[in-house]
Amino acid sequence: MQTLPGFREFYPDTCARRNYILETWRGVARRYGFVEYDGAVVEPLGLYEKKSGGELVGQMFTVAAMAEPGEIKGALRPEMTPTLARMVAAREREFRKPMKWFSVPNCFRHERQQRGRLREFYQLNVDIIGEQSGAADAELVAVLVDTLRAFGLAENEFVVRLSSRSAWQSFFRENAKRADGAALTDEDEYAFFQIVDKAERASAEKTNAALVPFGLDAERVLAFMRSKVPSVDLAPVMADLTARGLGGFVEVDYAIVRGLAYYTGVVFEVFDRAKTERAMAGGGRYDGLLALMSDGKVNLPALGFGMGDVVLEKVIESLPAAKARMEAWCAAQRACEVFVVVAKEELRPQALSLVQQLRDAGRRVDFALTEAKVGKQFQAAEALGARYAVLVGEEWPQVKVKTLATREEQLVSHEAAAALLG
């Protein structure tokens, strides 16, 4: 029986690649001073109905009941931002500001499978809570850039496309006008953002038709979209990143608006420059979400991004240097460092003692669990990628330490072997 469509199982080779991604994510986030958190896998459905807009609600795996029949309907988490907002709203007074938190949750979306999108995925989430200045936006983008650099991606291989919801809000309020003369609403603004989000991929005719209720046309919208002049909120972010030497990884692109309703300011997405895959990551400011979550009791500025593992792994696989780095890491993790060869079965207790000493010292050690010919044991060592073989045989209490790559051998006491390899 196979797994359900869109869900994954990880055999040792694919599990190693997954762990490479997760550990690299964690390493960069910690280097920037972020601390890790996690939340519930199943959340109340209302959390997403209120916070994430209708599109996301339609992409969730719902749970019919929680602890008891008829209780609150739940959903497997499709993203982490609403959970983070709920957690921060509940206990934000306990933490120094700004709060720099990250997580690497497993997320689930009930949507049609397509290239780069599965129903189950891991996602790096990096968030800053309690800082209004553009320095926080720049710090967040810097984490994103350095995360991809840590995977071996170069400046000519990816780009962060930086935009501003605030700039689009100003454009809409200054240029839009409802045909019926009524005042523009937040729902109108959100509908406009959805049109802009699809404008790059849709025909001008389709975009024009969608813009009719707002008295706008595709030509005006696309002209603003293609402007490269940084808005008031983007200029300091660009200056900050340039001072860090990261300006070459970022460009202003107003085609990015981010579809979810809670974004409020600077937003961004990152793509491979070859444009072979969908966005590797995306995020931005969501300053109003905490107030919404807490019914106005907690009102802190906030921003963050999410990076999924599915598209990222595809991009890594497509780039020779990045792929080689991943494969080298995975090989090192899978490899047995030391293989203890039991050449005389009556010396197995002594061999087991040596195995344990080496493992206690942190070495990855393997050996034949049952009696086997010496040649077969050396073959096993080679197959496992061991760096050393230690032969426990007739020379005991001395042992032979063999470097498998060079075939060099040393005859040393078993105590010396434990010290040498430990």
Summary of the structure (lengths in Angstrom):
residues: 422
radius of gyration: 27.5
end to end distance: 44.1
largest distance: 97.5
contacts: 1315
relative contact order: 0.11
helix: 43%
strand: 20%
